[in-house]
Amino acid sequence: MPTFDQVFEDESRSYGPAVWRESLKYAARRDAIEKGKAPATLEDFLPTGPAVIVSNIFDTLVREGVEQSAAGPKVVEYLHSPDITSIPFVKLQSLIYASAARQMVQGKKVLPNAGFDSDVQFISTFLPYCDAILVDREMRGLLTQGQLSREVEKFGCHVFSASVRDELFDYLNAVEDKATEQHLRLVAEVYGSLS
């Protein structure tokens, strides 16, 4: 049975290569469509997430002065480097999956349901930039325990769920109490007044 650290390492190291593989699949599909070897579907008109990531990295390298002929190999090098594991969402995503795997091995409720992967993507992408986040009870359980909890704490994000409703309301009341009159006027101007 793999350890938590092994699962985390496998998850975080596999992100870049998976992005590269999926972008190649998209490129091959687009090529087949353009050559008339495959019919186009509605989905084929929108690039996949991995294709967008690869394109953005490529464009950034070129914009920063890397020759186009060298940019492709640099994208591959970057996506396969250990540096990719230090990106906050890659690290958080990998820790969430490792934490879920640990819970399953320990015989706790099986977490992955229909929305689990979407929740992981959303949380790992936005949590580093939020003061607070509201998630379901199971996800809060993951985010507030063990190594994942220590990583979440680095971002200073408060994690709430319906199971800690009173804590959430206390937090929101504290935010409101700290708000300046100028801030409250701006909120009322943008969102409308409650009175």
For each residue, the residues with C-beta under 8 A, 3 or more apart:
1: 105
2: 6 7 10 101
3: 6 7
4: 7 8 98 99 101 102 146 147
5: 8 9 98
6: 2 3 9 10
7: 2 3 4 10 11 97 98 101 102
8: 4 5 11 12 94 95 97 98 147
9: 5 6 12 13
10: 2 6 7 13 14
11: 7 8 14 15 93 94 97 98
12: 8 9 15 84 85 90 91 94
13: 9 10 16 17 82 85
14: 10 11 17 18
15: 11 12 18 19 84 85 90 93 94
16: 13 19 20 78 79 80 81 84
17: 13 14 20 21 79 80
18: 14 15 21 22 50
19: 15 16 22 23 50 53 54 79
20: 16 17 23 24 50 54 75 76 79 80
21: 17 18 24 25 50
22: 18 19 25 26 48 49 50 51
23: 19 20 26 27 48 50 51 53 54 55
24: 20 21 27 28
25: 21 22 28 29 48
26: 22 23 29 30 47 48 50 51
27: 23 24 30 31 51
28: 24 25 31 32
29: 25 26 32 33 38 44
30: 26 27 33 34 44
31: 27 28 34 35
32: 28 29 35 37 38
33: 29 30 36 37 38 39 40 44
34: 30 31
35: 31 32
36: 33
37: 32 33
38: 29 32 33
39: 33
40: 33 44 45
41: 44
42: 45
43: 46
44: 29 30 33 40 41
45: 40 42
46: 43
47: 26 51 52 55
48: 22 23 25 26 51 52
49: 22 52 53
50: 18 19 20 21 22 23 26 53 54
51: 22 23 26 27 47 48 54 55
52: 47 48 49 55 56
53: 19 23 49 50 56 57
54: 19 20 23 50 51 57 58 75 79
55: 23 47 51 52 58 59
56: 52 53 59 60
57: 53 54 60 61 75 78 79
58: 54 55 61 62 71 72 75
59: 55 56 62 63
60: 56 57 63 64
61: 57 58 64 66 71 74 75
62: 58 59 65 66 67 68 71
63: 59 60
64: 60 61
65: 62
66: 61 62 70 71 74
67: 62 70 71
68: 62 71 72
69: 72
70: 66 67 73 74
71: 58 61 62 66 67 68 74 75
72: 58 68 69 75 76
73: 70 76 77
74: 61 66 70 71 77 78
75: 20 54 57 58 61 71 72 78 79
76: 20 72 73 79 80
77: 73 74 80 81
78: 16 57 74 75 81 83 84
79: 16 17 19 20 54 57 75 76 84
80: 16 17 20 76 77 84
81: 16 77 78 84
82: 13 85
83: 78 86
84: 12 15 16 78 79 80 81 87 90
85: 12 13 15 82 90 91 94
86: 83 90 91
87: 84 90 91
88: 91 92 124 128 155
89: 92 93 124 125 128
90: 12 15 84 85 86 87 93 94 124
91: 12 85 86 87 88 94 95 151
92: 88 89 95 96 123 124 127 128 148 151 152
93: 11 15 89 90 96 97 120 121 124
94: 8 11 12 15 85 90 91 97 98
95: 8 91 92 98 99 147 148 151
96: 92 93 99 100 120 123 124 142 143 148
97: 7 8 11 93 94 100 101 120
98: 4 5 7 8 11 94 95 101 102 147 148
99: 4 95 96 102 103 142 145 146 147 148
100: 96 97 103 104 111 112 116 142
101: 2 4 7 97 98 104 105
102: 4 7 98 99 105 106 146
103: 99 100 106 108 109 111 142
104: 100 101 107 108 110 111
105: 1 101 102
106: 102 103
107: 104
108: 103 104
109: 103 138
110: 104
111: 100 103 104 116 138 142
112: 100 116 117
113: 116
114:
115: 118 119
116: 100 111 112 113 119 120
117: 112 120 121
118: 115 121 122
119: 115 116 122 123 135 136 139
120: 93 96 97 116 117 123 124
121: 93 117 118 124 125
122: 118 119 125 126
123: 92 96 119 120 126 127 133 135 139 143
124: 88 89 90 92 93 96 120 121 127
125: 89 121 122
126: 122 123 129 130 133
127: 92 123 124 130 133 143 152 155 157
128: 88 89 92 155 157
129: 126 155
130: 126 127 133 155 157
131: 156 157 158 175
132: 157 158 159 160 168 171
133: 123 126 127 130 157 158 159 160
134: 160 161 168
135: 119 123 139 140 143 159 160 161
136: 119 139 140 161 162
137: 140 141 161 162 163
138: 109 111 141 142
139: 119 123 135 136 142 143 161
140: 135 136 137 143 144 159 160 161 163 164
141: 137 138 144 145
142: 96 99 100 103 111 138 139 145 148
143: 96 123 127 135 139 140 148 149 152 159
144: 140 141 149 152 159
145: 99 141 142 148 149
146: 4 99 102 149 150
147: 4 8 95 98 99 150 151
148: 92 95 96 98 99 142 143 145 151 152
149: 143 144 145 146 152 153
150: 146 147 153 154
151: 91 92 95 147 148 154 155
152: 92 127 143 144 148 149 155 157 159
153: 149 150 156
154: 150 151
155: 88 127 128 129 130 151 152
156: 131 153
157: 127 128 130 131 132 133 152
158: 131 132 133 171
159: 132 133 135 140 143 144 152
160: 132 133 134 135 140 164 165 167 168 171
161: 134 135 136 137 139 140 164
162: 136 137 165
163: 137 140
164: 140 160 161 167 168
165: 160 162 168 169
166: 169 170
167: 160 164 170 171
168: 132 134 160 164 165 171 172
169: 165 166 172 173
170: 166 167 173 174
171: 132 158 160 167 168 174 175
172: 168 169 175 176
173: 169 170 176 177
174: 170 171 177 178
175: 131 171 172 178 179
176: 172 173 179
177: 173 174
178: 174 175
179: 175 176 183 184 187
180: 183 184
181: 184 185
182: 185 186
183: 179 180 186 187
184: 179 180 181 187 188
185: 181 182 188 189
186: 182 183 189 190
187: 179 183 184 190 191
188: 184 185 191 192 193 194
189: 185 186
190: 186 187
191: 187 188
192: 188
193: 188
194: 188
195:
